Amino acid sequence: MKKLIYIIVLLAGSSCSEDFLELFPETTLNEGNFYQSQEEYILLANGCYVPMRNYEKDLHWVLAELVSDNTSFQYNIRTGEAVRGVIDQFIITSDNRGYSSFWAESYNGITRCNKLLSEIDRPDVIWTNEAYKDRSTGEALFLRALYYFNLVRQFGGVPLVTSPITSQEAVEIKRSSEAEVYQSIINDLNQAVSHFSLSENVHEDGRANKYAALSLLGKVNLTLGNFVEVENNLKEVIESNQYSLLPDYADLFDPSNPDFTETIFSVQYSENNRELSNRFIFMFVPWSSEGEITQRPNINIISAGWNIPTKDLIDAFEEGDKRKAVSINTWVGEDWDGEIRELSYTGKFKPPVSAPDDRCGDNLPVLRYSDVLLMYAEALNAMGRTGEAIPFVERVRERAGLTDPLTGYNQTSLEALILKERQVEFCFENQRWYDLKRTGRALEVMAEHGAREKEMKPFLFDASFNITPNKLLAPIPAEQILINRLEQNPGY
């Protein structure tokens, strides 16, 4: 019988250049390898990013954006709803391949981080510059925290593995509580900040750094309602003066000129190599547009039509908001039923710059400075300091062309405005579902969204958008229940 252990996978390292922006495809390294040089550990750290690169381009947008009220899909009678469409409609089962693949990729990344952290302090390792040791350690701690943060937000408590283990040991590890997972995340990020502080002189664009760790720590604490800690974490980022808002929102999404002024951490892609590229625009435009939008008529996009902006998202933009034209484009043409319509699609992701095929190099933002400003404002407002919070919201809105002062806001109305600002500022960046859940708005918003969707789309399943509290957590993948004997989430 073939053994499939997803909690622990044998390390598949990455053969990469020192510059993370030029990662090469991974090659297999033996689990028994012992790494002895600075260069080998830099390669090992590069490998810790690889599973995240993979799941962000294929999976995470389904579980964090498509599942929200921001996006849906263009019906396609030839392909049906498949794995993704049923998630969009909350027809969720434990055998859905999307969740099992996300679980597997996440633990693949965690395993790589654990491997590096378990060996980096070996006394026989040769470091020509100790700052690279601290940088690599910080990267592994930051990425392990981010992998677990996404896991716990999707599934609740998950198996907590923080050191290399055998496949036999993996079967014996059960789910930790959400509180235990979050504490591990916070511990990792605090340690990451300490290590990154010792390696700032060897920072490279595209890698995680001290301010990425502080920003993520702020987001974790915001999720937990630890508002004093949020203020402390994010105040340090703001007062560092290392980041600022770009004057033009559109410049954030230029694949020919990656942004490191506002973007604190993003998943890096490149069209130079198939393994390093993504296919976002080839999945997100209307499938009936053929090659007109992608500018690559040689590429079949019959399986496209995903992450299509909903009316809910389109209507969330205020009149005069410059972000709308950047975020949402339109195409007039034949829809799924043969009717000519104006169809919307995400404008944040672009056709290939020079690749002749479907290799795209758009980076995917994970943490931006505007996110820091809005999280900081949210924390101040939650502590009753609404007047102090307003200027940080205004800074984000002013860049969007919304320059009227925010007058007459109280704590409740500013809270609602910040949530709406986050919806339009970060649409298609895999934040909306998590924002709805942590603010307690998910059930209400998604029930109203589902009613509108069913009224407009006769092709949806009858069982769609039956949104019950248990569906705020994804099901533990069926193979984990079978092989690793994990407890299932309620209702699945």
C-alpha positions as CSV (number, residue, x, y, z in Angstrom):
1,M,0.0,0.0,0.0
2,K,1.4,3.4,-1.0
3,K,2.0,5.6,2.1
4,L,0.9,9.2,1.8
5,I,2.0,11.2,4.7
6,Y,1.2,14.8,4.2
7,I,2.1,16.1,7.6
8,I,5.8,15.3,7.0
9,V,7.4,15.0,3.6
10,L,11.0,14.3,2.8
11,L,12.8,17.4,2.1
12,A,12.9,18.4,-1.6
13,G,15.4,21.3,-1.5
14,S,15.8,24.0,-4.1
15,S,18.8,24.5,-6.2
16,C,18.7,28.3,-6.4
17,S,20.9,31.2,-7.0
18,E,21.7,33.5,-4.1
19,D,19.4,36.1,-5.5
20,F,15.9,34.9,-4.6
21,L,14.4,36.8,-7.5
22,E,16.2,34.2,-9.7
23,L,15.1,31.0,-8.1
24,F,15.7,27.9,-10.2
25,P,13.5,24.8,-10.3
26,E,13.9,22.6,-7.2
27,T,16.0,19.5,-7.3
28,T,15.8,16.6,-4.9
29,L,18.2,16.6,-2.0
30,N,18.7,13.5,0.2
31,E,17.1,13.8,3.7
32,G,20.4,12.7,5.2
33,N,22.4,15.6,3.7
34,F,24.4,17.7,6.1
35,Y,24.9,21.2,4.9
36,Q,28.3,22.7,5.7
37,S,28.7,26.1,3.9
38,Q,27.1,29.4,3.9
39,E,26.1,29.0,0.2
40,E,24.4,25.7,1.0
41,Y,22.3,27.3,3.7
42,I,21.3,30.2,1.4
43,L,20.1,27.6,-1.1
44,L,18.2,25.8,1.7
45,A,16.6,29.1,2.7
46,N,15.6,29.7,-0.9
47,G,13.9,26.3,-0.9
48,C,11.7,27.4,2.0
49,Y,9.9,29.8,-0.3
50,V,9.1,27.3,-3.0
51,P,5.9,25.7,-1.7
52,M,4.5,29.1,-1.0
53,R,5.3,30.2,-4.6
54,N,3.5,27.1,-5.8
55,Y,0.3,27.4,-3.7
56,E,-0.1,31.1,-4.2
57,K,-0.3,30.7,-8.0
58,D,-2.6,27.7,-8.0
59,L,-4.5,27.4,-4.7
60,H,-4.6,30.2,-2.2
61,W,-6.6,32.6,-4.3
62,V,-9.4,29.9,-4.4
63,L,-9.4,29.6,-0.6
64,A,-9.1,33.2,0.3
65,E,-10.5,35.3,-2.6
66,L,-12.8,33.2,-4.7
67,V,-14.6,32.0,-1.5
68,S,-15.3,35.6,-0.5
69,D,-17.8,38.1,-1.9
70,N,-15.1,39.7,-4.0
71,T,-15.0,37.2,-6.9
72,S,-16.8,34.4,-8.6
73,F,-16.5,32.5,-11.9
74,Q,-17.8,32.7,-15.5
75,Y,-19.9,29.6,-16.2
76,N,-18.4,27.1,-18.6
77,I,-20.6,24.2,-19.6
78,R,-17.6,22.4,-21.0
79,T,-15.6,22.4,-17.8
80,G,-18.3,22.8,-15.1
81,E,-17.6,24.1,-11.6
82,A,-15.0,21.5,-10.7
83,V,-12.9,21.8,-7.6
84,R,-12.9,25.6,-7.5
85,G,-16.6,26.4,-8.3
86,V,-17.9,24.3,-5.4
87,I,-15.7,26.2,-3.0
88,D,-17.0,29.5,-4.3
89,Q,-20.5,28.2,-3.6
90,F,-19.7,26.8,-0.1
91,I,-20.5,23.2,-1.3
92,I,-17.5,22.0,0.6
93,T,-16.5,18.4,1.3
94,S,-13.4,16.9,2.9
95,D,-12.3,15.2,-0.3
96,N,-12.0,18.5,-2.2
97,R,-8.5,18.4,-3.8
98,G,-8.0,22.1,-3.4
99,Y,-7.9,21.8,0.4
100,S,-5.7,18.7,0.4
101,S,-3.2,20.2,-2.0
102,F,-3.0,23.4,0.1
103,W,-2.4,21.3,3.2
104,A,0.3,19.3,1.5
105,E,2.1,22.3,0.1
106,S,2.0,24.1,3.5
107,Y,3.5,21.2,5.3
108,N,6.1,20.8,2.6
109,G,7.1,24.4,3.3
110,I,7.1,23.8,7.1
111,T,9.3,20.8,6.7
112,R,11.8,22.7,4.7
113,C,11.9,25.4,7.4
114,N,12.3,22.8,10.1
115,K,15.2,21.2,8.2
116,L,17.1,24.5,8.0
117,L,16.4,25.5,11.6
118,S,17.5,22.1,12.9
119,E,20.9,22.2,11.2
120,I,21.9,25.8,11.0
121,D,23.6,25.9,14.4
122,R,25.8,22.9,13.8
123,P,29.4,23.8,14.9
124,D,31.1,22.5,11.8
125,V,29.2,24.9,9.4
126,I,31.5,27.4,7.8
127,W,30.1,31.0,7.8
128,T,32.1,33.7,6.0
129,N,29.6,36.2,7.3
130,E,27.5,35.5,10.3
131,A,24.8,37.9,9.1
132,Y,23.8,35.4,6.4
133,K,23.2,32.9,9.2
134,D,20.9,35.3,10.9
135,R,19.1,36.2,7.7
136,S,18.6,32.5,6.7
137,T,17.3,31.7,10.3
138,G,15.0,34.7,10.1
139,E,13.6,33.6,6.7
140,A,12.9,30.1,7.9
141,L,11.1,31.4,11.1
142,F,9.1,34.0,9.2
143,L,8.0,31.5,6.5
144,R,7.1,28.8,9.0
145,A,5.0,31.4,10.8
146,L,3.3,32.4,7.6
147,Y,2.6,28.8,6.5
148,Y,1.0,28.1,9.9
149,F,-0.9,31.4,9.9
150,N,-2.6,30.5,6.6
151,L,-3.2,26.9,7.9
152,V,-4.8,28.0,11.2
153,R,-7.0,30.6,9.4
154,Q,-8.2,27.9,7.0
155,F,-8.5,24.8,9.2
156,G,-8.4,26.0,12.8
157,G,-6.1,23.9,15.0
158,V,-3.6,21.8,13.0
159,P,-0.7,19.5,13.8
160,L,2.1,21.6,15.1
161,V,5.5,20.3,13.9
162,T,8.5,22.5,14.7
163,S,11.4,20.0,14.2
164,P,12.2,17.3,11.7
165,I,10.3,14.0,12.3
166,T,10.0,10.7,10.6
167,S,6.8,9.6,8.8
168,Q,6.1,7.1,11.6
169,E,6.3,9.9,14.1
170,A,4.0,12.1,12.0
171,V,1.1,9.7,12.3
172,E,1.2,10.1,16.1
173,I,1.0,13.9,16.0
174,K,-2.6,15.2,16.5
175,R,-4.1,18.6,16.0
176,S,-2.9,21.3,18.4
177,S,-5.4,23.9,19.5
178,E,-5.7,27.2,17.7
179,A,-4.3,29.0,20.7
180,E,-1.2,26.7,20.6
181,V,-0.7,27.3,16.9
182,Y,-1.0,31.0,17.3
183,Q,1.5,31.1,20.2
184,S,4.0,29.2,18.0
185,I,3.5,31.7,15.2
186,I,4.1,34.6,17.6
187,N,7.2,33.0,19.0
188,D,8.6,32.4,15.5
189,L,8.0,36.0,14.4
190,N,9.5,37.5,17.5
191,Q,12.6,35.3,17.0
192,A,12.6,36.3,13.3
193,V,12.7,40.0,14.2
194,S,15.7,39.4,16.4
195,H,17.6,37.5,13.7
196,F,16.7,39.9,11.0
197,S,17.9,42.8,13.2
198,L,21.4,41.3,13.0
199,S,21.3,40.8,9.2
200,E,20.0,44.1,7.9
201,N,23.4,44.8,6.1
202,V,22.8,41.7,3.9
203,H,19.2,42.3,3.0
204,E,18.1,41.6,-0.6
205,D,15.0,42.7,-2.3
206,G,12.4,39.9,-2.6
207,R,13.4,38.2,0.7
208,A,11.6,38.5,4.0
209,N,13.1,41.0,6.4
210,K,12.6,42.5,9.9
211,Y,9.8,44.7,8.7
212,A,8.0,41.9,7.0
213,A,8.2,39.9,10.3
214,L,6.9,42.9,12.3
215,S,4.1,43.5,9.8
216,L,3.0,39.9,9.9
217,L,3.2,39.9,13.7
218,G,0.9,42.9,13.6
219,K,-1.6,41.0,11.4
220,V,-1.5,38.0,13.7
221,N,-2.1,40.1,16.7
222,L,-4.9,42.0,14.9
223,T,-6.5,38.6,14.2
224,L,-6.4,37.7,17.9
225,G,-7.6,41.1,19.0
226,N,-4.3,42.0,20.7
227,F,-4.6,45.7,19.8
228,V,-1.9,47.0,22.1
229,E,0.6,44.6,20.5
230,V,-0.6,45.6,17.0
231,E,0.1,49.2,17.8
232,N,3.6,48.3,19.1
233,N,4.4,46.0,16.1
234,L,3.2,48.4,13.4
235,K,4.4,51.6,15.0
236,E,8.0,50.3,14.6
237,V,7.4,49.7,10.8
238,I,5.9,53.1,10.3
239,E,8.6,55.0,12.3
240,S,11.4,53.1,10.5
241,N,10.7,55.2,7.4
242,Q,11.7,52.3,5.2
243,Y,8.4,52.2,3.3
244,S,6.0,54.6,1.7
245,L,2.9,54.6,-0.5
246,L,3.7,54.8,-4.2
247,P,2.1,57.9,-5.7
248,D,0.4,55.9,-8.4
249,Y,-1.5,52.8,-7.3
250,A,-1.1,51.3,-10.8
251,D,2.7,51.1,-10.3
252,L,2.2,48.4,-7.7
253,F,1.2,46.0,-10.4
254,D,3.8,46.5,-13.1
255,P,5.5,43.1,-13.7
256,S,8.3,44.8,-15.7
257,N,9.2,47.0,-12.6
258,P,8.6,45.1,-9.3
259,D,7.9,47.4,-6.4
260,F,9.9,47.3,-3.2
261,T,9.0,50.8,-2.0
262,E,5.5,50.0,-0.7
263,T,5.5,46.2,-1.0
264,I,7.0,44.8,2.3
265,F,6.8,41.2,1.3
266,S,5.5,39.5,-1.9
267,V,5.7,36.1,-3.5
268,Q,8.2,36.5,-6.4
269,Y,7.6,35.2,-9.9
270,S,9.5,35.5,-13.2
271,E,8.6,34.7,-16.8
272,N,12.1,33.5,-17.4
273,N,11.4,30.0,-16.3
274,R,8.3,27.8,-16.2
275,E,8.8,26.8,-12.6
276,L,9.2,30.5,-11.5
277,S,6.2,31.9,-13.5
278,N,2.5,32.1,-12.8
279,R,-0.5,32.0,-15.1
280,F,-2.8,34.5,-13.3
281,I,-4.1,36.4,-16.3
282,F,-4.6,33.1,-18.2
283,M,-6.9,31.9,-15.4
284,F,-8.6,35.1,-14.5
285,V,-9.9,36.5,-17.8
286,P,-13.2,35.4,-19.3
287,W,-12.6,32.2,-21.1
288,S,-14.6,33.4,-24.1
289,S,-12.1,36.2,-24.7
290,E,-9.7,33.7,-26.2
291,G,-6.4,35.6,-26.8
292,E,-7.7,39.1,-27.0
293,I,-7.0,40.1,-23.4
294,T,-4.0,37.8,-22.8
295,Q,-2.4,38.9,-26.1
296,R,-1.3,35.4,-26.6
297,P,-3.9,33.8,-29.1
298,N,-1.7,30.7,-29.3
299,I,-2.6,29.8,-25.7
300,N,-5.9,28.0,-25.1
301,I,-7.8,29.5,-22.2
302,I,-10.9,27.3,-22.2
303,S,-10.3,26.7,-18.4
304,A,-10.1,30.4,-17.6
305,G,-12.9,32.6,-16.1
306,W,-11.9,32.4,-12.5
307,N,-11.6,35.2,-9.9
308,I,-14.1,37.3,-11.9
309,P,-15.1,40.5,-9.9
310,T,-18.6,40.3,-8.4
311,K,-21.1,43.1,-8.5
312,D,-20.5,43.4,-4.7
313,L,-16.9,44.3,-5.3
314,I,-17.6,46.6,-8.2
315,D,-20.2,48.5,-6.2
316,A,-17.8,48.8,-3.2
317,F,-15.7,51.4,-5.0
318,E,-16.7,55.0,-4.4
319,E,-17.1,57.4,-7.3
320,G,-13.7,58.9,-8.2
321,D,-11.7,56.0,-6.6
322,K,-8.7,55.6,-8.9
323,R,-8.1,52.0,-7.7
324,K,-11.2,50.8,-9.6
325,A,-9.7,51.3,-13.0
326,V,-6.5,49.6,-12.0
327,S,-8.1,46.7,-10.2
328,I,-11.0,46.0,-12.6
329,N,-11.0,45.9,-16.4
330,T,-13.8,45.1,-18.8
331,W,-14.1,43.3,-22.1
332,V,-17.1,43.2,-24.4
333,G,-17.8,39.9,-26.0
334,E,-19.6,36.6,-26.0
335,D,-20.5,35.2,-22.6
336,W,-21.2,31.6,-21.6
337,D,-24.7,31.6,-23.1
338,G,-23.7,33.2,-26.4
339,E,-25.0,36.7,-25.4
340,I,-22.8,39.7,-25.9
341,R,-22.1,41.4,-22.6
342,E,-19.6,43.7,-20.9
343,L,-17.6,41.3,-18.7
344,S,-15.3,42.3,-15.9
345,Y,-12.0,40.8,-14.9
346,T,-9.1,41.6,-12.7
347,G,-6.8,44.2,-14.1
348,K,-4.0,43.7,-11.5
349,F,-2.4,40.9,-13.4
350,K,-0.9,41.5,-16.8
351,P,0.0,39.5,-20.0
352,P,3.6,38.3,-20.3
353,V,6.1,41.1,-20.9
354,S,8.3,39.1,-23.3
355,A,7.6,35.4,-22.9
356,P,6.0,34.0,-26.1
357,D,3.7,31.6,-24.1
358,D,1.7,31.8,-20.9
359,R,4.6,32.5,-18.5
360,C,3.8,35.6,-16.4
361,G,6.0,37.4,-13.9
362,D,3.5,39.4,-11.7
363,N,4.6,39.3,-8.1
364,L,1.8,38.6,-5.6
365,P,1.7,41.1,-2.7
366,V,1.4,39.5,0.8
367,L,2.2,42.6,2.9
368,R,2.0,46.2,1.7
369,Y,2.6,49.5,3.5
370,S,-1.0,50.4,3.0
371,D,-1.9,47.2,4.8
372,V,0.2,48.4,7.7
373,L,-1.5,51.8,7.8
374,L,-5.0,50.3,7.7
375,M,-4.2,47.7,10.3
376,Y,-2.7,50.4,12.6
377,A,-5.8,52.5,12.2
378,E,-8.0,49.6,12.9
379,A,-6.2,48.8,16.1
380,L,-6.2,52.5,17.3
381,N,-9.9,52.7,16.5
382,A,-10.6,49.4,18.4
383,M,-9.0,50.9,21.5
384,G,-11.3,54.0,21.3
385,R,-8.7,56.3,19.7
386,T,-10.8,57.1,16.6
387,G,-9.4,60.6,16.1
388,E,-5.8,59.2,16.0
389,A,-6.8,56.5,13.6
390,I,-8.5,58.7,10.9
391,P,-5.3,60.2,9.4
392,F,-3.9,56.8,8.6
393,V,-7.1,55.9,6.7
394,E,-7.0,59.2,5.0
395,R,-3.5,58.6,3.7
396,V,-4.6,55.5,1.9
397,R,-7.7,57.1,0.5
398,E,-5.9,60.2,-0.7
399,R,-3.6,58.1,-2.8
400,A,-6.8,56.7,-4.4
401,G,-8.0,60.2,-5.2
402,L,-10.5,60.3,-2.3
403,T,-9.4,63.6,-0.7
404,D,-12.4,64.7,1.3
405,P,-11.6,64.8,5.0
406,L,-13.2,62.0,7.1
407,T,-15.4,64.0,9.4
408,G,-18.3,62.9,11.6
409,Y,-16.9,59.3,12.0
410,N,-17.3,57.5,15.3
411,Q,-15.8,54.2,16.3
412,T,-18.5,52.0,14.7
413,S,-18.6,53.9,11.4
414,L,-14.9,54.1,11.0
415,E,-14.6,50.4,11.7
416,A,-17.0,49.8,8.8
417,L,-15.1,52.2,6.5
418,I,-11.8,50.5,7.2
419,L,-13.3,47.1,6.3
420,K,-14.6,48.6,3.0
421,E,-11.2,50.2,2.4
422,R,-9.5,46.9,2.8
423,Q,-11.9,45.3,0.4
424,V,-11.1,47.7,-2.5
425,E,-7.4,48.3,-1.6
426,F,-6.5,44.6,-1.5
427,C,-9.0,43.0,-3.9
428,F,-7.4,39.9,-5.6
429,E,-4.6,39.8,-3.0
430,N,-6.1,37.0,-0.9
431,Q,-7.1,39.0,2.1
432,R,-10.9,39.5,1.9
433,W,-12.0,36.1,3.3
434,Y,-9.7,36.4,6.3
435,D,-10.9,40.0,6.9
436,L,-14.5,38.9,6.9
437,K,-13.8,36.1,9.4
438,R,-11.7,38.0,11.9
439,T,-14.2,40.9,12.0
440,G,-17.1,38.6,12.6
441,R,-18.8,39.7,9.4
442,A,-18.4,36.5,7.2
443,L,-21.8,34.9,7.8
444,E,-23.8,38.0,7.3
445,V,-21.9,39.3,4.3
446,M,-21.7,35.9,2.5
447,A,-25.4,35.1,3.1
448,E,-26.4,38.4,1.5
449,H,-23.9,37.9,-1.3
450,G,-25.1,34.4,-1.9
451,A,-28.7,35.5,-2.3
452,R,-27.6,38.0,-4.9
453,E,-25.5,35.5,-6.8
454,K,-28.3,32.9,-6.9
455,E,-30.7,35.5,-8.2
456,M,-28.4,36.5,-11.0
457,K,-26.9,33.1,-12.0
458,P,-29.4,30.4,-12.8
459,F,-26.6,27.9,-13.4
460,L,-25.6,27.7,-9.7
461,F,-26.3,24.6,-7.8
462,D,-29.5,24.5,-5.7
463,A,-27.4,23.8,-2.6
464,S,-25.1,26.8,-3.1
465,F,-24.4,29.4,-0.4
466,N,-25.9,27.4,2.4
467,I,-23.5,29.1,4.7
468,T,-23.5,27.7,8.2
469,P,-21.1,28.6,11.1
470,N,-19.1,25.4,10.7
471,K,-18.1,26.5,7.1
472,L,-16.0,29.3,8.5
473,L,-13.4,26.6,8.8
474,A,-12.4,24.3,6.0
475,P,-12.6,20.6,6.3
476,I,-9.6,18.6,7.4
477,P,-8.6,16.7,4.2
478,A,-10.1,13.3,4.0
479,E,-6.7,11.5,3.7
480,Q,-5.5,13.2,6.9
481,I,-8.5,11.7,8.7
482,L,-7.7,8.3,7.2
483,I,-3.9,8.1,7.3
484,N,-3.0,10.4,10.2
485,R,-6.1,9.8,12.2
486,L,-6.9,13.5,12.7
487,E,-10.1,14.8,14.2
488,Q,-12.4,16.3,11.6
489,N,-13.9,19.8,12.0
490,P,-17.6,19.9,13.0
491,G,-20.2,19.5,10.3
492,Y,-18.1,17.7,7.7
